[in-house]
Amino acid sequence: MTRARLRRLVDAPRFQHLVIVVIIINAITLGLETSDALVAGYGTLLHGLDRLALTIFVIELVLRLYAHGGSFFKDPWNCFDTVIIAVALLPTSGSFAVLRALRILRALRLVSMIKSMRRVVSALLTAIPGMASIAALLSLVIYVGGVMATKLYGEISPEYFGDLGRSLFTLFQVMTGEAWSDVARPIMEQQPWAWVFFVGFILITSFTVLNLFIAVGVSAMEHQVAAEREQQEETLISNDMLLAEVQALRAELREMREERAS
């Protein structure tokens, strides 16, 4: 089979859908292997399905590598698939037994196989610079709040604010909204106005800074979708231009034939 025919085969939607089904089944079997009862009763079958799925993945990767040749590694998603499968091929016995847990990473191949997931991940990667700035701002706010809380409430609640490390961890808990009232109420019994600090901290971190992450992510998604639409429109325009040129050439050939016939 020539590379061109093999490329059409591995890039065909049916082939892609088959691989997606194998990935899903493999992810389910790996999840079932976490049950001792199921492993005791169907361990041989589950391990066999796992090896079969890995074999299919290796064959698929080899076929794609041969079909696309040197351009295979120009696509970052192909490199991602290669790394995932390479990790799955590592030995999982003896001192490498811990690597058995990494087999579930094969489920991440759904990201590279499903276009909508690729779009989301690509958008998040493009949003990293903006998210890094927001993360730095959030870290600064938590640090300032940690220093203030240590000085204000260190003696009142040493288990939560006895030192800077404890204060930072406690404020991170408060930011997530996890039982923050259990932290604030004992302090408010001795300092009634302590609620101002905690409510203000939550408003700044949870309702302002964290929402900026969402805004940056949504903006990146919009740019990603817009870029894909522009690319599709350019492709359509180029196809229309090519079709027009072909039609013009046919018209010229027709005229030349008519002139010769006359």
ZAKOL-502831 format. One line per 10 residues: number of its first residue (from 1); their letters; for each residue x, y, z of N, C-alpha, C. Coordinates in Angstrom, 2 decimals. Each point is the difference from the previous one (the first is absolute). Last residue first. Example, Ala and Ser with C-alpha at 12.3 -4.5 7.8 and 13.67 -1.06 7.14 Angstrom:
% ZAKOL-502831
2 = SA = 12.85/-2.25/7.08/0.82/1.19/0.06/-0.77/1.09/0.73; 0.29/-5.72/-0.07/-0.89/1.19/0.00/0.90/1.20/0.00
END
This chain:
% ZAKOL-502831
262 = SAREERMERL = -13.65/24.29/-36.72/-0.51/0.89/-1.06/1.09/0.23/-1.06; 1.05/-2.57/3.79/-1.06/-0.70/-0.73/-0.52/0.84/-1.15; 3.15/1.84/2.96/0.63/-1.01/-0.85/-1.05/-0.73/-0.84; -1.53/3.13/3.12/0.73/0.68/-1.05/0.65/-1.00/-0.95; -2.18/-1.66/3.82/-0.96/0.51/-0.96/0.68/0.71/-1.16; 2.66/-1.51/3.55/-0.52/-1.14/-0.76/-1.01/0.47/-1.04; 1.68/3.21/2.96/1.05/-0.43/-0.90/-0.48/-1.18/-0.86; -2.87/1.57/3.38/0.09/0.96/-1.10/1.06/-0.42/-1.01; -0.40/-2.56/3.89/-1.18/-0.18/-0.83/0.03/0.94/-1.20; 3.34/0.42/3.25/0.19/-1.22/-0.79/-1.19/-0.25/-0.93
252 = EARLAQVEAL = -0.35/3.59/3.00/1.02/0.29/-1.02/0.23/-1.22/-0.89; -2.85/-0.52/3.68/-0.63/0.85/-1.00/0.98/0.32/-1.12; 1.60/-2.38/3.68/-0.89/-0.84/-0.81/-0.67/0.82/-1.10; 2.63/2.29/3.11/0.83/-0.81/-0.88/-0.85/-0.91/-0.88; -2.20/2.55/3.25/0.52/0.87/-1.05/0.87/-0.78/-0.99; -1.61/-2.25/3.81/-1.09/0.27/-0.93/0.46/0.90/-1.14; 3.04/-0.82/3.45/-0.23/-1.23/-0.76/-1.11/0.21/-1.02; 0.85/3.51/2.96/1.11/-0.14/-0.96/-0.20/-1.25/-0.86; -3.03/0.72/3.49/-0.20/0.99/-1.06/1.09/-0.11/-1.07; 0.38/-2.66/3.84/-1.10/-0.48/-0.83/-0.25/0.96/-1.17
242 = LMDNSILTEE = 3.13/1.28/3.25/0.51/-1.12/-0.78/-1.07/-0.54/-0.95; -1.27/3.33/3.00/0.90/0.56/-1.01/0.56/-1.11/-0.89; -2.63/-1.30/3.64/-0.83/0.67/-1.01/0.86/0.59/-1.12; 2.20/-1.90/3.69/-0.64/-1.04/-0.79/-0.87/0.60/-1.10; 1.99/2.92/3.08/1.02/-0.57/-0.89/-0.59/-1.11/-0.87; -2.80/1.90/3.22/0.30/0.99/-1.04/1.03/-0.56/-0.98; -1.06/-2.58/3.76/-1.13/0.03/-0.94/0.27/0.97/-1.14; 3.13/-0.17/3.48/0.03/-1.25/-0.77/-1.11/-0.03/-1.04; 0.12/3.59/2.99/1.10/0.10/-0.95/0.09/-1.25/-0.86; -3.12/-0.01/3.48/-0.42/0.91/-1.06/1.09/0.17/-1.05
232 = QQEREAAVQH = 0.99/-2.56/3.81/-0.97/-0.70/-0.85/-0.47/0.89/-1.14; 2.82/1.92/3.19/0.74/-0.99/-0.79/-0.93/-0.77/-0.93; -1.91/3.03/3.01/0.75/0.72/-1.04/0.77/-0.96/-0.88; -2.20/-1.78/3.72/-0.97/0.44/-1.01/0.70/0.74/-1.13; 2.57/-1.29/3.70/-0.38/-1.17/-0.79/-1.01/0.37/-1.09; 1.30/3.34/3.04/1.13/-0.35/-0.87/-0.34/-1.21/-0.87; -3.13/1.33/3.26/0.07/1.00/-1.08/1.12/-0.33/-0.98; -0.41/-2.62/3.87/-1.10/-0.28/-0.92/0.03/0.96/-1.18; 3.11/0.74/3.41/0.30/-1.26/-0.66/-1.07/-0.33/-1.03; -0.59/3.77/2.78/1.05/0.24/-1.01/0.31/-1.27/-0.78
222 = EMASVGVAIF = -3.00/-0.39/3.57/-0.60/0.79/-1.07/1.01/0.28/-1.11; 1.50/-2.17/3.90/-0.85/-0.88/-0.79/-0.61/0.75/-1.17; 2.48/2.47/3.11/0.88/-0.83/-0.83/-0.80/-0.95/-0.87; -2.36/2.60/3.12/0.55/0.85/-1.07/0.91/-0.79/-0.93; -1.66/-2.17/3.82/-1.07/0.21/-0.98/0.49/0.85/-1.16; 2.99/-0.63/3.60/-0.25/-1.25/-0.71/-1.06/0.15/-1.07; 0.86/3.64/2.85/1.13/-0.21/-0.90/-0.20/-1.27/-0.82; -3.18/0.92/3.34/-0.09/0.99/-1.08/1.12/-0.19/-1.02; 0.01/-2.63/3.90/-1.07/-0.41/-0.90/-0.09/0.95/-1.18; 3.00/1.11/3.37/0.47/-1.20/-0.69/-1.05/-0.46/-1.02
212 = LNLVTFSTIL = -1.12/3.49/2.89/0.85/0.46/-1.09/0.58/-1.18/-0.78; -2.51/-0.67/3.94/-0.84/0.19/-1.18/0.79/0.55/-1.18; 2.13/-0.48/4.19/-0.24/-1.30/-0.62/-0.89/0.11/-1.23; 0.86/3.97/2.51/1.20/-0.51/-0.65/-0.26/-1.33/-0.69; -3.78/1.90/2.27/0.64/0.95/-0.92/1.15/-0.65/-0.75; -2.69/-2.21/3.40/-0.97/0.62/-0.89/0.62/0.98/-0.99; 2.65/-2.53/3.31/-0.94/-0.93/-0.63/-0.85/0.66/-1.06; 3.26/2.75/2.40/0.60/-1.20/-0.60/-1.01/-0.82/-0.78; -1.37/4.01/2.28/1.12/0.34/-0.88/0.51/-1.23/-0.74; -3.47/-0.48/3.23/-0.48/0.79/-1.13/1.12/0.28/-1.00
202 = IFGVFFVWAW = 1.09/-2.16/4.07/-0.76/-0.88/-0.89/-0.48/0.76/-1.23; 2.16/2.48/3.35/0.94/-0.91/-0.65/-0.72/-0.91/-0.98; -2.61/2.87/2.67/0.76/0.74/-1.02/0.97/-0.88/-0.75; -2.34/-1.86/3.63/-0.92/0.27/-1.11/0.72/0.75/-1.12; 2.47/-0.78/3.93/-0.29/-1.25/-0.70/-0.94/0.23/-1.19; 1.14/3.72/2.80/1.19/-0.54/-0.66/-0.36/-1.22/-0.84; -3.38/1.90/2.63/0.36/0.91/-1.08/1.19/-0.54/-0.78; -1.54/-2.11/3.98/-0.73/-0.41/-1.20/0.35/0.89/-1.19; 1.54/0.79/4.50/0.87/-0.84/-0.82/-0.69/-0.44/-1.28; -1.65/2.71/3.91/0.17/0.58/-1.33/0.92/-0.82/-0.90
192 = PQQEMIPRAV = -0.95/-1.19/4.65/-1.24/-0.02/-0.79/0.16/0.54/-1.42; 3.28/-2.42/3.52/0.10/1.22/-0.80/-1.21/0.05/-0.94; 0.11/-3.45/3.06/0.90/0.90/0.74/0.19/1.32/-0.74; -2.77/-3.36/-1.82/-0.45/0.06/1.39/0.87/0.93/0.83; 1.03/-1.04/-4.54/-0.99/1.07/0.15/-0.56/0.08/1.42; 2.95/-3.50/-1.23/0.73/1.27/0.08/-0.96/1.15/0.23; -1.80/-4.33/-0.67/0.72/0.09/1.29/0.78/1.30/0.16; -2.26/-0.66/-4.22/-0.89/0.22/1.15/0.72/-0.01/1.35; 2.17/-0.90/-4.41/-0.27/1.40/0.35/-0.77/0.16/1.30; 1.12/-4.33/-1.93/1.23/0.72/0.30/-0.31/1.39/0.55
182 = DSWAEGTMVQ = -3.48/-2.71/-1.48/0.57/-0.66/1.19/1.31/0.65/0.41; -2.15/1.39/-3.99/-0.68/0.54/1.19/0.51/-0.65/1.28; 1.46/-1.48/-4.28/0.67/1.23/0.41/-0.66/0.61/1.24; -0.44/-4.34/-2.83/-0.16/0.16/1.45/0.68/1.27/0.51; 0.75/-0.46/-4.88/-0.11/-1.23/0.78/0.01/0.32/1.50; 0.56/2.97/-4.02/-1.31/-0.05/0.65/-0.21/-1.23/0.86; 3.96/1.75/-2.58/-0.81/-1.03/-0.67/-1.40/-0.11/0.61; 3.12/3.02/1.90/-0.25/0.41/-1.38/-0.87/-1.01/-0.73; 1.57/-0.97/4.37/-1.06/1.00/0.03/-0.37/0.42/-1.42; 3.66/-2.87/0.46/-1.24/-0.70/0.34/-1.18/0.97/0.00
172 = FLTFLSRGLD = 4.19/1.86/-0.51/-0.33/-0.76/-1.22/-1.29/-0.79/0.21; 1.73/2.22/3.68/-0.63/0.95/-0.93/-0.31/-0.67/-1.34; 2.31/-2.53/3.25/-1.36/0.29/0.46/-0.71/0.94/-0.96; 4.54/-0.96/-0.79/-0.83/-1.18/-0.26/-1.45/0.26/0.40; 3.12/3.36/0.95/-0.17/-0.14/-1.45/-0.89/-1.19/-0.33; 1.19/0.66/4.51/-0.92/1.05/-0.47/-0.25/-0.12/-1.49; 3.18/-2.82/2.04/-1.36/-0.38/0.36/-1.02/1.02/-0.51; 4.53/1.03/-0.66/-0.37/-1.18/-0.77/-1.42/-0.44/0.29; 1.91/3.58/2.51/-0.35/0.38/-1.36/-0.44/-1.20/-0.83; -0.87/-0.40/5.19/1.16/0.47/-0.76/-0.44/0.25/-1.43
162 = GFYEPSIEGY = -3.33/-0.96/3.24/1.14/0.10/0.90/1.28/0.46/-0.67; -4.97/-0.76/-1.27/0.81/1.17/-0.39/1.22/0.17/0.90; -3.12/-3.74/0.42/-0.25/0.43/-1.38/0.95/1.10/-0.46; 0.20/-1.85/4.40/-0.10/-1.20/-0.83/-0.24/0.33/-1.45; 0.13/3.39/3.50/1.33/-0.46/-0.46/-0.07/-1.24/-0.89; -3.26/3.99/1.59/-0.20/-1.31/-0.61/1.32/-0.54/-0.54; -0.03/4.02/2.61/-1.38/-0.45/0.26/-0.21/-1.42/-0.51; 4.12/2.29/-0.75/-0.14/-0.34/1.41/-1.39/-0.56/0.31; 0.97/1.44/-4.45/0.92/-1.06/0.38/-0.14/-0.43/1.45; -2.30/3.51/-2.87/-0.71/-1.10/0.65/0.92/-1.13/0.44
152 = LKTAMVGGVY = 1.49/4.26/-2.08/-1.26/0.35/0.64/-0.57/-1.13/0.85; 4.10/-0.46/-2.57/0.17/1.06/1.00/-1.29/0.29/0.77; -0.10/-3.14/-3.51/0.93/-0.48/1.01/0.17/1.02/1.12; -2.57/1.14/-3.82/-0.70/-0.93/0.88/0.90/-0.53/1.11; 1.89/2.82/-3.35/-0.95/0.74/0.83/-0.69/-0.93/1.00; 2.85/-1.96/-3.18/0.78/0.80/0.95/-0.93/0.76/0.95; -2.03/-2.43/-3.46/0.63/-0.88/0.97/0.81/0.75/1.03; -1.99/2.33/-3.68/-0.99/-0.42/0.99/0.58/-0.91/1.06; 2.78/1.24/-3.53/-0.31/1.18/0.81/-1.02/-0.35/1.08; 0.95/-3.37/-3.08/1.16/0.27/0.85/-0.25/1.20/0.91
142 = IVLSLLAAIS = -3.25/-1.12/-3.23/0.02/-1.00/1.08/1.17/0.26/0.94; -0.30/2.71/-3.83/-1.12/0.29/0.90/0.00/-0.97/1.18; 3.14/-0.75/-3.41/0.33/1.21/0.75/-1.09/0.34/1.01; -0.73/-3.54/-2.98/1.02/-0.37/0.99/0.38/1.20/0.86; -2.91/0.74/-3.61/-0.67/-0.76/1.06/0.99/-0.40/1.09; 1.73/2.12/-3.82/-0.82/0.93/0.78/-0.68/-0.70/1.16; 2.35/-2.67/-3.03/0.94/0.80/0.78/-0.75/1.01/0.87; -2.52/-2.52/-3.00/0.49/-0.86/1.09/0.99/0.75/0.88; -1.54/2.12/-3.88/-1.06/-0.05/0.99/0.43/-0.86/1.20; 2.92/0.21/-3.64/-0.08/1.32/0.64/-1.06/0.01/1.09
132 = AMGPIATLLA = 0.36/-3.84/-2.64/1.17/0.12/0.87/0.00/1.34/0.73; -3.28/-0.89/-3.28/-0.29/-0.69/1.26/1.18/0.10/0.95; 0.51/1.75/-4.35/-0.95/0.79/0.77/-0.32/-0.64/1.34; 2.84/-2.42/-2.91/0.63/1.26/0.43/-0.94/0.88/0.83; -1.78/-4.14/-1.83/0.94/-0.15/1.12/0.67/1.33/0.39; -3.22/-1.18/-3.68/-0.39/0.89/1.10/0.98/-0.03/1.16; 0.34/-2.82/-3.90/0.21/1.38/-0.43/-0.33/0.99/1.10; -0.79/-4.54/0.83/1.45/0.21/-0.16/0.29/1.43/-0.45; -4.50/-1.39/0.33/0.60/0.14/1.33/1.50/0.25/-0.10; -2.35/-0.89/-3.96/-0.38/1.31/0.53/0.62/0.23/1.38
122 = SVVRRMSKIM = 0.58/-4.19/-2.00/0.77/1.02/-0.72/-0.31/1.39/0.52; -2.54/-3.57/1.68/1.38/-0.05/0.52/0.86/1.05/-0.69; -4.44/-0.47/-1.52/0.02/0.51/1.37/1.43/0.04/0.54; -0.71/-1.89/-4.26/-0.23/1.44/-0.03/0.09/0.60/1.40; 0.24/-4.66/-0.52/1.24/0.64/-0.44/-0.15/1.52/0.00; -3.81/-2.54/0.87/0.92/-0.02/1.14/1.32/0.66/-0.36; -3.16/-0.52/-3.42/-0.49/0.99/0.96/0.89/0.05/1.24; 0.88/-3.29/-3.37/0.34/1.35/-0.41/-0.43/1.05/1.00; 1.52/-5.15/0.85/-1.26/0.74/-0.12/0.31/1.47/-0.23; 3.57/-3.10/0.63/-0.84/-0.61/-1.02/-1.28/0.79/-0.27
112 = SVLRLARLIR = 3.36/1.07/3.39/0.60/0.17/-1.33/-0.90/-0.53/-1.11; -1.38/-0.44/4.52/0.21/1.42/-0.26/0.54/0.23/-1.40; -0.50/-4.35/1.75/-1.27/0.55/-0.49/0.13/1.47/-0.33; 3.45/-2.48/2.12/0.08/0.05/-1.46/-1.31/0.46/-0.61; 0.73/-0.88/4.69/0.22/1.38/-0.43/0.13/0.12/-1.51; -0.31/-4.19/2.30/-1.31/0.63/-0.18/0.13/1.44/-0.47; 3.81/-2.56/1.22/-0.46/-0.28/-1.37/-1.37/0.63/-0.26; 2.14/-0.04/4.30/0.30/1.16/-0.84/-0.44/-0.21/-1.44; -0.14/-3.35/3.46/-1.24/0.74/-0.22/0.24/1.26/-0.83; 3.59/-2.79/1.52/-0.68/-0.54/-1.17/-1.27/0.78/-0.32
102 = LARLVAFSGS = 3.04/0.61/3.83/0.07/0.93/-1.13/-0.69/-0.53/-1.24; 0.53/-2.49/4.11/-1.03/1.04/0.16/-0.01/0.97/-1.18; 3.31/-3.37/0.36/-1.28/-0.58/-0.41/-1.12/1.04/0.10; 4.57/0.68/1.46/-0.37/0.50/-1.32/-1.30/-0.60/-0.51; 2.22/-1.31/4.09/-0.76/1.24/0.17/-0.48/0.55/-1.34; 2.92/-3.79/0.31/-1.41/-0.33/0.20/-0.86/1.25/0.14; 4.96/-0.84/-0.68/-0.80/0.87/-0.88/-1.50/-0.24/0.18; 3.50/-2.51/2.23/0.10/1.38/0.48/-0.82/0.96/-0.84; -1.53/-4.75/-0.85/1.15/0.29/0.85/-0.03/1.43/0.50; -2.78/-0.49/-4.32/0.28/-1.02/1.02/1.22/0.41/0.80
92 = TPLLAVAIIV = -2.02/1.99/-4.11/-0.82/0.29/1.18/0.17/-1.06/1.08; 2.56/2.43/-4.81/-0.25/-1.18/0.85/-0.76/0.40/1.26; -0.70/2.84/-4.53/1.01/-0.16/1.02/-0.32/-1.22/0.87; -2.79/1.82/-3.56/0.88/-1.12/-0.34/1.09/-0.22/1.03; -3.17/3.65/0.19/-0.73/-1.25/0.19/0.88/-1.22/-0.26; 1.69/4.36/-0.83/-0.14/-0.22/1.45/-0.69/-1.33/0.28; 0.26/1.36/-4.46/1.33/-0.39/0.49/-0.03/-0.26/1.50; -3.86/1.71/-2.07/0.18/-1.42/-0.31/1.36/-0.50/0.48; -0.95/4.58/0.54/-0.96/-0.79/0.78/0.20/-1.49/-0.23; 2.53/3.04/-2.60/0.45/-0.02/1.40/-0.91/-0.88/0.85
82 = TDFCNWPDKF = -1.23/0.74/-4.48/1.21/-0.81/0.07/0.49/-0.13/1.44; -3.63/2.89/-0.97/-0.39/-1.41/-0.08/1.21/-0.92/0.15; 0.86/4.61/-0.23/-0.71/-0.32/1.24/-0.40/-1.47/0.02; 1.83/1.71/-3.92/1.04/-0.16/1.02/-0.62/-0.37/1.35; -2.91/1.06/-3.45/0.64/-1.28/-0.29/1.12/-0.29/1.01; -2.12/4.16/0.19/-0.89/-1.05/0.51/0.55/-1.38/-0.31; 2.20/3.96/-1.65/0.21/-0.23/1.44/-0.88/-1.11/0.57; 1.92/0.39/-5.07/-1.26/0.22/0.70/0.21/-0.26/1.49; 3.49/-0.79/-2.97/-0.26/1.43/-0.07/-1.31/0.38/0.69; 1.73/-4.52/-0.65/0.37/0.66/1.25/-0.13/1.52/-0.07
72 = FSGGHAYLRL = -1.01/-2.71/-3.86/-0.78/-0.51/1.12/0.27/0.78/1.27; 2.11/0.41/-4.46/-0.92/1.04/0.46/-0.82/-0.45/1.22; 3.10/-2.89/-2.40/0.67/0.99/0.84/-0.90/1.09/0.53; -2.69/-4.11/-1.65/1.43/0.18/-0.17/0.59/1.03/0.96; -4.67/-1.90/-0.85/0.32/1.43/-0.05/1.51/0.26/-0.12; -1.76/-4.50/0.18/-0.82/0.71/-0.97/0.41/1.45/-0.15; 2.07/-2.85/3.25/0.40/-0.36/-1.36/-0.77/0.82/-1.03; -1.17/0.59/4.49/1.38/0.45/-0.19/0.48/-0.31/-1.41; -4.21/-1.58/1.35/-0.02/1.45/-0.20/1.39/0.55/-0.24; -0.38/-4.58/1.01/-0.63/0.29/-1.29/-0.02/1.50/-0.28
62 = VLEIVFITLA = 1.54/-1.43/4.20/0.96/-0.36/-1.05/-0.58/0.31/-1.38; -2.82/0.61/3.71/1.07/1.00/0.00/1.01/-0.28/-1.10; -3.46/-3.15/0.70/-0.54/1.26/-0.55/1.09/1.07/-0.10; 1.11/-4.06/2.10/-0.17/-0.18/-1.44/-0.52/1.27/-0.65; 0.31/0.00/4.66/1.34/-0.03/-0.59/-0.10/-0.15/-1.52; -3.99/-0.19/2.48/0.56/1.35/0.03/1.38/0.04/-0.66; -2.14/-4.18/0.55/-0.68/0.81/-1.03/0.59/1.40/-0.05; 1.55/-2.81/3.41/0.47/-0.47/-1.31/-0.63/0.81/-1.14; -1.51/0.79/4.37/1.35/0.54/-0.18/0.57/-0.43/-1.35; -4.15/-1.79/1.24/-0.12/1.43/-0.29/1.37/0.62/-0.24
52 = LRDLGHLLTG = -0.11/-4.48/1.36/-0.53/0.13/-1.35/-0.12/1.47/-0.39; 1.24/-1.04/4.40/1.10/-0.27/-0.93/-0.46/0.14/-1.45; -3.26/0.47/3.33/0.98/1.08/0.11/1.14/-0.20/-0.98; -3.25/-3.37/0.43/-0.54/1.16/-0.72/0.98/1.17/0.04; 1.15/-3.78/2.52/0.05/-0.30/-1.44/-0.53/1.15/-0.83; -0.31/0.27/4.68/1.39/0.15/-0.42/0.15/-0.28/-1.51; -4.23/-0.73/1.90/0.32/1.42/0.03/1.43/0.26/-0.46; -1.46/-4.50/0.43/-0.68/0.68/-1.10/0.36/1.48/-0.06; 1.64/-2.54/3.62/0.63/-0.45/-1.26/-0.62/0.71/-1.20; -1.88/0.75/4.34/1.31/0.62/-0.19/0.65/-0.37/-1.32
42 = YGAVLADSTE = -4.49/-0.83/2.38/0.19/0.20/-1.44/1.37/0.62/-0.31; -1.41/-1.29/4.53/-0.87/-0.81/-0.83/0.30/0.08/-1.48; 2.51/2.47/3.30/0.02/-1.41/0.43/-0.84/-0.88/-0.92; -0.02/4.66/-0.65/1.29/-0.55/-0.41/0.08/-1.48/0.38; -3.76/2.42/1.42/-0.03/-0.22/-1.45/1.30/-0.60/-0.50; -0.25/1.18/4.55/-0.95/-1.08/-0.28/-0.05/-0.32/-1.49; 2.63/3.65/1.56/0.62/-1.29/0.33/-0.93/-1.15/-0.34; 0.19/4.89/-2.36/-0.84/-0.80/0.90/0.64/-1.35/0.24; 1.79/3.21/-3.04/0.18/0.55/1.35/-0.85/-0.76/1.02; -0.11/-0.78/-4.77/1.11/-0.68/0.65/0.27/0.55/1.40
32 = LGLTIANIII = -3.24/1.91/-2.99/-0.49/-1.23/0.63/1.11/-0.73/0.75; 1.09/3.84/-2.54/-0.77/0.35/1.18/-0.52/-1.21/0.73; 2.20/-0.63/-4.04/0.97/0.44/1.00/-0.70/0.44/1.28; -2.69/-1.12/-3.69/0.64/-1.20/0.56/1.03/0.36/1.06; -2.09/3.54/-2.35/-0.96/-0.70/0.86/0.64/-1.22/0.65; 2.50/2.38/-3.19/-0.15/0.81/1.22/-0.96/-0.68/0.98; 0.50/-1.95/-4.23/1.21/-0.18/0.79/-0.06/0.79/1.31; -3.47/0.57/-3.15/-0.06/-1.34/0.59/1.20/-0.26/0.89; -0.02/4.02/-2.41/-1.05/0.01/1.03/-0.09/-1.36/0.69; 2.96/0.41/-3.64/0.48/0.80/1.13/-1.02/-0.03/1.13
22 = VVIVLHQFRP = -1.20/-2.03/-4.07/1.01/-0.80/0.71/0.51/0.75/1.22; -2.94/2.30/-2.85/-0.71/-1.08/0.70/0.98/-0.85/0.81; 1.83/3.29/-2.78/-0.68/0.62/1.14/-0.74/-1.05/0.82; 1.97/-1.34/-4.06/1.02/0.24/1.03/-0.63/0.61/1.25; -2.79/-0.56/-3.72/0.39/-1.31/0.54/1.03/0.17/1.12; -1.27/3.80/-2.42/-1.06/-0.42/0.91/0.32/-1.35/0.64; 2.88/1.63/-3.34/0.12/0.81/1.20/-1.05/-0.42/1.03; -0.21/-1.99/-4.22/1.18/-0.47/0.71/0.18/0.75/1.31; -3.42/1.43/-2.85/-0.32/-1.31/0.56/1.17/-0.57/0.80; 0.53/4.15/-2.40/-0.81/0.10/1.23/-0.30/-1.35/0.63
12 = ADVLRRLRAR = 4.52/0.72/-2.88/-1.44/-0.14/-0.25/-0.79/0.07/1.30; 4.88/-0.01/-0.65/-0.65/1.29/0.23/-1.50/-0.07/-0.23; 2.85/-3.77/-0.73/0.16/0.37/1.42/-0.65/1.33/0.32; -0.17/-1.58/-4.54/-0.61/-0.98/0.90/0.07/0.46/1.45; 2.13/2.49/-3.43/-1.46/0.16/-0.07/-0.71/-0.94/0.96; 4.61/-0.46/-0.38/-0.32/1.27/0.65/-1.50/0.26/-0.03; 1.68/-3.71/-2.32/0.03/-0.24/1.44/-0.34/1.27/0.78; 0.40/0.32/-4.66/-1.20/-0.78/0.34/-0.06/-0.27/1.50; 3.84/2.18/-1.59/-1.17/0.85/-0.23/-1.28/-0.73/0.39; 4.14/-2.28/0.10/-0.16/0.91/1.12/-1.24/0.86/-0.15
2 = TM = 0.00/-4.84/-2.29/0.79/1.22/-0.09/-0.29/0.90/1.19; -0.24/-5.48/-0.21/-0.84/1.19/0.00/0.88/1.24/0.00
END
